[in-house]
């Protein structure tokens, strides 16, 4: 089926850090001519704003009081996704440790999740050809009516190895422990915890190459489009 004639499709890809969500989502979107949204980047972006404006990220009330202030804009081209805050390109800064260490606390604030969820739904609804949205609560909370829901998993060891590589030689054990702490924080928060949707297809990426994961997801999307 030609991309131009294909029915728009919304694909939700969830899972913990280090399972390959971003790489898979961008590749699938690019291959199928869909838009792409990294929702984690949006939470990192609002966290970056909090840090740079001196907000106590350990004080939920302080965070909630200013949640509506930053203007967050996400570019949805899978080949060159962008993220800006008040017009500033923050694609690099949001990956730094000062943001990484605080994003779970900020993300757990209900007002933050409400603000970002509304933004995500607006972006998804505006995607003419369809969109691949990746995160931790897309299939369960943000887009429960998504046409296809994927939940990526991988062993803690595999996830730590991948993330250490991304962080250019970070200590493997330290990275693994940080991922486990992040999992606990994301799964344990009261508002929109990390969870697999009941109708999601689980894909274990531990022993798979990126290309194999992409091929698997593309096949699932094409089957969904075909009505199988």
N, C-alpha and C positions, 0 to 999 in steps of 0.2 A: 504494500500500500504506500502510495506517495505521501510524504509528510504533509504536503499542502492540502491533500484530500482527507487526511486522517481526522478522526473525531478527536477533539481536545480531550486530554486526559490529565488528571491530577494524580501524581504519584507521591506518596508519603514514605520517606525512608528514615527510620528511627534506629537507635542503638547507642550504646555507650561509646566513649572516646576510644580511638584506636582500632575500630572495626572496619574502617575504610569508607565511612559514609560520604565524606566530601569528595574523594577521588572517584568513587563509584557514581555518585549523583551527578557530578559535572560531566563525566564521560557518557553516561546514559542520556542526559539531556542534550549534549552536543550531537550524539549519534542519531537521536530521534527528532531533532529540531525543536526541542522544548526549552522553555525558560528554566532557570535554576535559582533556588534560594537557599542560602546558608543561614538558618535561623540562629545558630549558635553565635555567628558573627554579630548579629543584632544585640544579643545579650552582652557580648563582649564590648560592643560599641557603647552601650548605655553605661556599662561598668567603667569603661575608660573615661567617659564624661564625668562620672561621679568622682573618680580618683583625681582627675585634673581640676575639679572644682572644689576640692577639699571636703567632700561629703564623707561622713563616717559610714563606711559600707557595712559596719557591724551594727549599725543602728537602723532597724527597719523603718522606724517612723521618719527619720531623716531622709532615707532613700525615697520613701513613698511621697514625701512632701514635694520633691522636685522631679518626679518621674516624667512629668509632661513637658519639661523644659527643652531637652535636647531634640534637635531635628535629625532623625536618622533616615538615610536614604540608601537603599540597596539596589545595585545594578544587577540585572538578572541574566546577563549573557554568560552562558556556561564556559565560554572560552576566555572570558576576561571579567569575572564578577568583581564588583566594587562595593565598598562600604564607606560612607562619609557621615560625619557628625558635624552639624552646623557648617557644612561646606568643606570640612577638613577631611582629607583622605586618611583614614585610620587603619587601613588594611594591615600595615606592619605593626603599629603600636598595640593593637588589641591582642596580639599574640605574645606580648612580653609578660614576664613573670608577675609584675605588679597587678596586671589585669587578671591573669590566669588564677592567681591565688585568691581573688576576691569575687570572681564571677558567680560562683555557686551561691554565695550569701546574697548577692544582689538579685540573682535570678529567682531566689526563693520568696522574694517580697511579692505578695499578691498584686499590688498595684503595678509593679513592673511587668508581671506576666500578663495582666489584662491589657496594658498598653501595647506590648510587643505582639501579643496574640492578635489584636485588632489590626495591627500593621501587616502581619503575615497574611491574614485572611484577605485584606484589601489587595495585596500584591498577587495572591493566588487567583482571585476572582478576575483580575485584569489581564491575566495571561491568555492571549488569544488562541495560541496553538496548544496550550497546556503547560504544565510546569512540574518539575521534580523539586520537592521541598524536603530538606533534610534537617533532622533535629533529634529531640528526645521525647517530645510529646505531640508530634504532628498527627499520627494516626489515632491517638486517644483523645486529644483535646482540641488542637488547632483546626484540623481538617478531618473530623470523624467520618465525613461522607466521601473521603478520597476514593477514587476509582480503584486504586491498588495500594496496598500497604505492605511495606517490606520492613522486617526487623533484622538488622545485621548483628551477629554475635561473633566472638572469637575468644580464644583462651586468654587469660591475663598475661601469660608469657608472650604470646604473639602480639598482643596489643602494646605491651611495654616495648617490645623490640621495634615496632613500627614507630611509635611515638619518640623513642630515643633517637631513631634515625632522623626524624623530622626536626628534632631539637639539636641536631649536630653533635652527637656523642655524649648526650646526657647519661648519667649513671643508670644502668638498667634497673637495679633494685629500687632505687629512689623513684624512678619513673613508675614502676609497677605499683609501689605503695601509694603514690599520688593518684594514680588511676583508680585504685580501690577506694581511696577516700572520696574521690569525686563521685564514684558510683553510689556510695552510701549516701552522700549528700543529695544527689539527684533523685535517687529512688525513695529516699525518706522524707523529702519535703512534702508539706501538706497540700500545696497548690500545684497541680499538674505534674506529678512525679514521673520519672522515667519509667515506662512500662510498655510491654508489648500489647498491642491491640488484639482483641480476641479473634479478629478476622485477618490478622497479618500473616504473611508468609515469612517464616524464619529462615535465614540463610547464614550458615556458619562459615565464616571466611578464613578460619584458622589455617587450613591446608590449601586454600585456593589462591591463585595469582589474581591480581587486580583485573586482568583481562577476562579471566574465568568468571569472576563475580559480575562484571559488567555484562557479559554475554548472558548470564543467568537472568539478570534483572531485565535486560532488553527483551528476552524471550517472554518473560512474564508480562511485560507491558504490551507486547505485540499480541499475545493471546487475549489479554483483556480487551484491547481494541477490536479484536476479531470476534469478541463475544463468547469466547470459550470458557 
